[in-house]
Amino acid sequence: MGLLYRRRRPLRNAAMLAGAGVLAYQAGKRQAQETEYDQDPYEPSGAEPSGGGMADQLERLKALLDQGAISEEEYRAAKQQVLSR
């Protein structure tokens, strides 16, 4: 009987599994959108909301200087401003 036995309604079962997958996908997508809107886009997502410590700011300035985004004079002025705080 094993070879003659056919599963009943294989398309229906596959469609039900696919429908459940679609619902789970949409629920996850909706959840991601809700958490995205909860975050303030102007606040950095780092551990420190104030923008980091002095060492972090100096590292960022050095990286900008190395990339060529700021000049040597701008780097010195910004570094002096960070150190004077």
N, C-alpha and C positions, 0 to 999 in steps of 0.2 A: 504494500500500500504506500510505501514511502516514495516510490517513483511516480505514482499516479496522483499523489496528493498535491494539490495546488493551493497556494495561499489565497485566501479570499480577499478580494478588494485591495490589491497591492497599490493601485493608484490612489485610492482614498487615503490609505495609511501614509503614503509618501507626501500627499498634499497636506495632511494634518501636521506632519513633522515640519514641513517647509513653512506652513503658516505660523507654527509656534516659534520657529527661528526668526521669522520676520518680526513678530511681535516683540521678541526679546531684543532684537537689534534696534527697533524703534524706541523701546523704553530706555535702552542704554544711551542712545543718541539724544533723547530728550533730557535725560539726567545730566549729560555732559553740557548741554546748552544752558541748563539752569545754573549749574555751578560756574559756568563762564560768566554769566550775567551778575553773579553775586560778588565777583571780584572787582575792585576799583582799578580801572585801566591806567590811572595816573600814579598809582602807588606801586613801587617795585615789589616783586614777589619774593624777595630775599628774606632772610631771617630777621634782619634789622630794618625796620621801616624808615629809619632816618637816613638810609643810604650807605651804611657801613661805617667802619672806623677809619681812622686816619691812614692806616696802612693800606686798606682797600682802596681808598681814594688815590693815594700815591701810586699804587700799582696800576690803576686805571689810567692815570695821567701818563705814566711811563709807557703803557701799551699804546696810547694814542700818539705819543711822540715817536715810538718805534714804527708805527704804521704810516707816519707822515701826515696824520690828520691835523696835528698842531705843530707850530714852529718851536724852536728852542726857546725863544723869548716868551711865548705863551706858556710853555711848560714851566719855566722858572717863575713866572708871575703866579700861576695857579698853585704851584708847589709852595711858594711863600705864603699864599693866602690860606692854604690848608694847614701849614705849620703854625701860623699865627693864631689859629683858633684855640 
